[in-house]
Amino acid sequence: MSASARPTHDAATEPYQPVFAGKVLEELQSLLGRYPTKQGALLPALWLVQRQRGWISDRDMTEVAAVLGLTPAYVKGVVTFYTMYHQHPVGQNFVQVCTTSPCNICGAEDVVRALLQATGAKELGATSPDGRWTVIEVECLGACGFATPVLINDDFIESVSPEKVPDLVKRYR
Amino acid sequence: MGYPHKPHAKETKVLSKYFGDPEARTYKGWVKRGGYEAWRQAQTLAPAAITDLVKESGLRGRGGAGFPTGLKWSFMPKDKKKPHYLCVNADESEPGTFKDREIMRWTPHALLEGTAIAMRAIQAEVAYVYIRGEFTEPYAIMAQALAEATAAGAFGDLKIHLHRGAGAYICGEETALMNSIEGKRGNPRIKPPFPAAFGVFGMPTTINNVETLAAVPPILTNGPAWYKKMSLSNPKSTGTKLFSVCGHVQKPGNYELTMGFPLKDLLFELCGGMRPGRTLKACIPGGSSVPILDRAETEACLLDYEGAVERGTMLGSGGVIVFDDSADMVYQIMRLARFYAHESCAQCTQCREGTAWTTKILERILAGQGKATDLDLLLDLSENMTGKTICVLSDSCAAPVVSGIKKFRGEFEDYIAGKRKPVLVA
């Protein structure tokens, strides 16, 4: 994987800065009130980690485990189950393109090719040399009538065609 | 309305009446449109009376199974000894389906109102709305609507929480959804015990789909007889349903129809038919997990639970995927198999191995390296993937494969015989 602009907290030499401190800790505490068990807050807690860090490292998983009274191995088991949690740093703009059948027959694979070219990410899952882009194919995004839907970070963009890709990419430059 | 298109005269607008109207998203705007009147009524009724009204309406689960909603609610313990929960299934991930997304985007209060009514009917004090992780916009709109309604004191002591998924189709399966809320991997659970006895956090639980719950407020305000009357064919299928149409039609979108509406009319009148110069080849009428229909079957199919079964398929979620004569059925069935292989939770051997090998064999055929025995092998694999696992994901992979080979066998054989240029590299 190419270098990313994101800091990694896996470097053992770097002192670990906890995610759950200050405001983020308060957010977690309010989440805990929604579930009858601490474990219930695991998925939202992982979302908080990813929002703060851009991805979820092993050391972050250890922190989550300690906060929720779980083991690091258990947390890793959950993280690896869900495709939206990043276990590696990704580009500043993370692009998910639906290529399941309904979008596929409407030209989704051409959209993927156009995105790989316009972003310089070149291959699926790799990050562009400038660290700005990672493009992946995903299964059904649930907007099949608006083929091809593309999720760039948290922005859900409908009806993307190869022609629209260059302008779309410019908006995130 | 046929969102994002103008409403068509043949639609029956109940759930989709305010699609495209941003003011309906606000609490005030919803109240102005008669919203929360059903919830006010429900609070004057005993829980069992609400359940009876829904039973009488004939409403059936819109998530795919078509189980009678009132009957499901009646399975919850009457003498309450433990906390009761409602889980709202907003994990809409079935390829071809995008109706719940539109309900949450345009009429979030319809869902919240239906949720509150269902909570009263099953005596739940907490509800979790499980929204798939990719639905960032619907989540934000639901969060805003929930905050406004809560600030207005709309739900009293009831607690409704949004829970964001993280990318797993299988979490739309009700027991996997409950595990996911508990902070676990989304593996489906063996049933029994059923959720009404042992659900989320081990407590009595009901799981309902978004569209099902959004249909509850109008049933209360207009009465069950009004709902029951909306039926064009079989009286066991009542009310309206959102059909999400995608693929090769001129006007893809969500269309709300009275149960029993002809599929042919939906495709050729409401959706504007095929693209110029193209003809209809195949259609999957209920989301990717149901058997594929050929052209003749599509043209004869009525859109209700029984009408779909009569044509050898299922109504499922109402996600209608349309293929014209340009579609490569072998490639598209491979894409569906790949979807299921990616989404298998890998708990059951038949599913973990079956979905992966089905995909590999289809890829081999598309690479021009198929063997004469491959079609029988695929059918044999599918046989072993049907009715043998904890949940139906495995069966869902087999459905398009078996129906696809049956109805489009020639296309598979052409690849195997080298009469068609390979589209994949071995």
Interface residues (C-beta under 8 A of the other chain):
Chain A: R34 Y35 P36 T37 Q39 G40 A41 L42 L43 P44 L46 W47 L68 L70 G77 V78 F81 Y82 T83 M84 Y85 Q96 T99 T100 S101 P102 N104 I105 C106 V138 E139 C140 L141 G142 A143 C144 G145 F146 A147 L151 D154 D155 F156
Chain B: P4 P83 E92 S93 E94 P95 G96 T97 F98 R101 R132 G133 E134 F135 T136 E137 K159 H161 H163 R164 G165 A166 G167 A168 Y169 S180 I181 E182 G183 K184 R185 G186 F201 S244 V245 C246 G247 H248 P252 G253 N254 S288 G319 I321 F323 S326 A327 Y331 Q332 R335 L336 R338 F339 H342 E343 C345
